[in-house]
Amino acid sequence: MPTRREPVATGRGPRNVDVGGEGVKRLVSTHLAVFLAGVLLATLVSAVLASGLAEPAGQQPCPAAPVGRPGGSGKTIINPPSLPDQSARGYSHGVREGNLIFIAGQTGTVSGPPEPIDLELQTRRVFEKIRTIVEAGGESLDDLVSMTVFLTDMRYADDFTRLRAEILGRDFPGSAVIGVHSLVNPNAVLEVQAVAALHCR
């Protein structure tokens, strides 16, 4: 069957367009290819968006704190029974909000007669207190992300940082070490405040 050509008006005068069988097949093939390419692109975009919105591995809802009571605005108050109750002084040993635990400043002193100054003993006591608080909130020392250290004598700084590295082992938190004139407890040579983060949401 002969191909029929019809004039098509353009700005530069008429021209012939092939509207025969072969031309129609090529036109259909072109539109089909464009359609399939669009479907493929939409599928890829949807997959990328879905993967971006999905919860990352390990980011599951946080479990309840093993020790603690609900506080205002959804926070959890953490006062482990093995540590002195500080509510009369208007603060808690730890406060968990979402996946974060904010740990109040801890010293290495104990009740009773004053002890000789012993930086290592006080440092180890401090980290045991912090361990008790973070474990009561469902975390561990490995989850510490930030730390502020107050020292009454900056000559202790090198010894303290050495002890801290030994206790924590690796993956250390961000930290600042600040020299102060004195602490509330006059027998304390250091106080440590910290933040820990659970791998959940």
MOBEL-V126085 format. One record per backbone hydrogen bond with DSSP energy under -1.0 kcal/mol. NH is the residue of the N-H (numbers start at 1). CO is the residue of the C=O. E is the energy in kcal/mol with one decimal. If there is no record, write none. Layout:
NH:CO:E, NH:CO:E
This chain:
8:15:-2.0, 13:10:-1.3, 15:8:-1.2, 17:6:-1.3, 19:4:-1.1, 24:20:-2.2, 25:21:-2.2, 26:22:-2.2, 27:23:-2.3, 28:24:-2.8, 29:25:-2.6, 30:26:-2.3, 31:27:-2.3, 32:28:-2.5, 33:29:-2.2, 34:30:-2.1, 35:31:-2.5, 36:32:-2.6, 37:33:-2.2, 38:34:-2.2, 39:35:-2.2, 40:36:-2.4, 41:37:-2.3, 42:38:-2.5, 43:39:-2.2, 44:40:-2.3, 45:41:-2.6, 46:42:-2.3, 47:43:-2.1, 48:44:-2.3, 49:45:-2.6, 50:46:-2.4, 51:47:-2.2, 52:48:-1.9, 53:49:-1.9, 54:50:-1.3, 59:56:-2.1, 60:58:-1.3, 67:136:-2.8, 69:77:-2.0, 71:75:-3.9, 75:72:-1.7, 76:96:-2.8, 77:69:-3.1, 78:94:-3.0, 83:80:-1.9, 89:86:-1.4, 90:87:-1.6, 91:86:-1.3, 94:78:-1.7, 95:102:-1.7, 96:76:-2.9, 97:100:-2.4, 100:97:-1.8, 101:196:-2.6, 102:95:-2.9, 103:194:-3.1, 104:93:-2.6, 106:192:-2.4, 122:118:-2.4, 123:119:-2.7, 124:120:-2.5, 125:121:-2.0, 126:122:-2.4, 127:123:-2.1, 128:124:-1.7, 129:125:-2.3, 130:126:-2.4, 131:127:-2.4, 132:128:-2.2, 133:129:-2.1, 134:130:-2.8, 135:131:-2.5, 136:132:-1.6, 137:133:-1.1, 138:135:-1.2, 139:134:-3.4, 143:140:-2.0, 144:141:-1.5, 145:195:-2.9, 146:195:-1.7, 147:174:-1.6, 148:193:-3.2, 149:176:-3.1, 150:191:-2.9, 151:178:-2.7, 152:189:-2.1, 156:153:-2.3, 157:154:-1.4, 160:156:-2.8, 161:157:-2.7, 162:158:-1.9, 163:159:-2.2, 164:160:-2.9, 165:161:-2.1, 166:162:-1.9, 167:163:-2.4, 168:164:-2.9, 169:165:-2.1, 170:168:-1.5, 174:145:-2.1, 176:147:-1.6, 178:149:-3.6, 180:151:-2.9, 188:185:-1.9, 191:150:-1.8, 192:106:-2.2, 193:148:-2.7, 194:103:-1.3, 195:146:-2.3, 196:101:-2.4, 197:143:-2.5, 198:99:-3.2, 200:198:-1.5, 201:60:-1.7
